[in-house]
């Protein structure tokens, strides 16, 4: 199976000057555990990623008001580990394990086209096991 078969699109993105508070509201609304930080118009260039756990560690655990923190202050900056949409899901899993990450931006010709997560890969395994039982 290819990454493009499992990746999520559209991707939840924010600009670098977004507040952590606004990003959290978007993440809750869209039920996402991360946002990609981008710059640019239609062909968005990924400049970082922010996760819920990162927000808790860097903002809430320190008692900082998320309205006073900009995303660029807490993001993991680029270059991020990425993968192409035609790569295998096995390769995606290997990269995630190698880099100890749970989210992998999908980039094609320098443009962000999706994201694949460890949850997506687990869902794939669960679906294939269900198919095996029904056969």
ROPALO-407203 format. One record per residue: x, y, z of N, C-alpha, C, O in turn; residue in one letter. Coordinates in steps of 0.02 Angstrom, whole numbers, plus 50000, padded with zeros to 5 digits. Last residue first. Layout:
<rs>
XYZXYZXYZXYZa
...
</rs>
This chain:
<rs>
494004931650251494164927650191494094920250203494214916250158x
493844938150367493244937350327493364932850266492894930650233x
495144938950415494664934950452494044933450410493744928150416x
495754948050327496004941150331495494936550364495414930850343x
495044959850356494964956750289495194949450290494884945150258x
495554962150483494834960950475494694957650408494284953150403x
496874964750448496724958850489495994957150485495814951250484x
496704976550377496944970750341496824964350381496694959150352x
496264985250480495824983750423496054977550386495634973550364x
497414985650561496774983150588496294981250532495954976150537x
498314991650473498434984850497497794981750523497654975950510x
497685004150460497804999950401497914992750422497634988150391x
497775008950589497115007850560497165003250499496744998850489x
499145010650598498815005650640498125003950613497914998150615x
499315021250507499635014750494499315009250535499225003650511x
498595031250571498395029150504498675022150489498335017850462x
499375032550686498685030150693498415027750625498055022750622x
500515038150638500555031350663499865028350670499765022350662x
500035047350489500185046650560500245039350579500045034850542x
500375058150356500215051350377500445050650449500975052950467x
499745071650263500115069450322499905062250336499315060550329x
499955081150109499595077150158500015075850219500565078550226x
500685089450029500085086450000499685082350050499125080250034x
501745102950009501415098850058500765096150028500345099950005x
502975102949880502345105449907502035100349955502075094349944x
504095097249822504195102749867503565105549899503595110049941x
503565086249753503845091949716503905098149759503785103749736x
502665082349895502775080549825502995086749787502655091849788x
502585075950058502795081450015502915078649945503225073449936x
501835073250209501915070350142502025076150094501615080650088x
502435072250376502165076250321502315072850254502855070050244x
502075061250497502545061950442502215065950386501765063450352x
502065057450668501755061050613502275062350559502845064350574x
502805051950766502145048950754501785052150696501245049850676x
504545047150785504015052050772503355048450757503365042550738x
505855041250787505435041650846504915047250840504845051450884x
506555038650674506605045550700506185046650763506155052250789x
506275025150652506965027450652507045034250685507535035550720x
504865025050650505245021550703505955024150709506205025250764x
504625032650535504355034750600504725031450657504885034650707x
505265024750438505505031550451505255033950520505645036950557x
504465013150444505185012750459505465019650476505865020350523x
503235018250402503305015450470504035015150490504205016750547x
503565021750270503335026950317503425024450389503655028250431x
503855009150218504385014050222504195019550271504615021850310x
502555003850223503095000650261503675005550271503955006050326x
501915011450131501735012550202502255009250247502365011450303x
503025017550003502625012350034502455014150107502825017950139x
502825032849911503215028249952502745023149983502145024249989x
502075042349849502135035849815502565030849853502655025149831x
502175054049924501535050449922501575043549890501145039349902x
503695054950024503305056149963502675051949961502645046849995x
504025062250185503995056450140503585058450079503185063050082x
505115070250306504525069750263504565063450221505065059750222x
505675078750445505715072350410505075071750370504525072650398x
505965096150421505615090550452505755084250412505935084550353x
507165108750443506875103650399506575097950439506875095350486x
505815116850530506065113050472506825113350473507105118050502x
505595116450712505715119650647505935114750592506215109450606x
504305114050812504905110450792505035112950721504635111850676x
503665128950892503665123850839504335120250835504855122950852x
503635139550980503635132751008503675127250956503715121350974x
503625151350909504045150950969504105143750996504595142251030x
502705150450809503415150050790503865149250850504435146750844x
501495152750879501675146050858502415145450841502735140450858x
501645163751019501545162650947501805155750929502275153150960x
500775167151165501325163451134501155162351060500605160151043x
499695172251230500295176451227500895172951195501445175551197x
498735162951239498575168751198499185173251188499195177451143x
499185153851332499275152251261499085157951214499255157751155x
500085158751470499455159851436499545158551361499955161951330x
501035146751559501025152451513500345152851478500055147651460x
501365136251644500885141251666500845147351622500635152751645x
502125126051599502495131751626502025137351649502255142651672x
501215117651545501585115251603501985120851637502155120351695x
500785125551433500355124351491500725122051553500575124351608x
502035126451351501585132051368501215130551433501325133951483x
502825115251330503125121751323502695127651344502945133151355x
501995103851355502655104551385502915111651386503185113951436x
500845106751278500795105651350501465106651384501515109951436x
501395107751149501045113451179501005112751254501115117551291x
501875094751132502345100351132502035106551164502365110151201x
500675087751129501145086551184501655092151189501855094151244x
500125092851010499785094051075500275093151132500305097151178x
501415099650903500985094350928500655096350994500885100951028x
501915107850759501765108550830501275103050849500785101950814x
503185110450638502615106650661502535107850736503035108850772x
503785120650498503805117550564503185113450579502725113050538x
503665124750371504225127550408504275124750478504745126250515x
503155119950214503155118150284503775120950318504335119550297x
502395130050098503035127350119503015126050194502865130650233x
501035128349989501275129750056501935126250070502015120350056x
500505134749860501015129549870501355130849937501875134049940x
499675145849885499385139349868499875133649878499685128349903x
500795154149985500105154249961499845147249949499785143249995x
501795154050137501675153750065500935153650048500515153150092x
502155143050270502215149650241502065148850167502185143550138x
501565133450412501735134550341501825141950326501605146350363x
501555120250522501655127550517501915128850447502415125950426x
500335108250556500935109950519500965117550512500465120750498x
499775102050710499685106650654500355107750621500875107950654x
499045087850795499605092050774499365096950720498845096050690x
497955080350820498465080550872499065084850855499535085450894x
496255084950788496935083450765497425084150822497315088150868x
494875089250776495085082950809495755080550783495825074950760x
494485101550736494615096650683494845089850710494995085250671x
494345108050860493795108050812493875102450760493395098950744x
495625106350913495045103450947494465102750898494135097550895x
496375113750821496525106650831495935103150865495775097450847x
495845126650835495795123150771495895115650780495535111650750x
496205129150969495505129250949495395125550883494925121750876x
497595128850955497255123850996496525123450977496245118050971x
497815140350878497985133750851497635128150889497395123350859x
497425150250967497045149350905497185142450874496735139250848x
498435148251067497725147751083497305146451020496885141951020x
499595151250998499495144351020498755143351036498475138051022x
499285162150858499405160950930499285153650945498915150150910x
500205163650706499605161350741499765160550815500315158350832x
501305166250627501085171450674500425169850709500115174350737x
501465155650539501945156450595501715161450647501915161050705x
499865148050505500425152450488500855153450550500635152250606x
499375130850503499335137550530499935141450505500445138650487x
498385116950446498985121150445498845127750478498275130050481x
497865101050423497765106750466498415110750469498925108150492x
497615095350258498035095550318497855101750358497695107050330x
496225086950181496695092450189497045092350257496795089450305x
497125071950205497105078350170496385080750170495945076550160x
498125059150264497565063550277497655069950236498205072750233x
498605043650184498735050350210498095054350219497585053050185x
498365031350124498195032250195498255039350221497975040950273x
498745031949994498125028350009497905029450081497315028550097x
499995037949992499425041849967498755038549984498245041949988x
500825027350031500675032650079500055036550057499635038250099x
500215011349969500605017549963500375022750015499805022550039x
500424994150000500005000050000500455006250000500995006250029x
</rs>
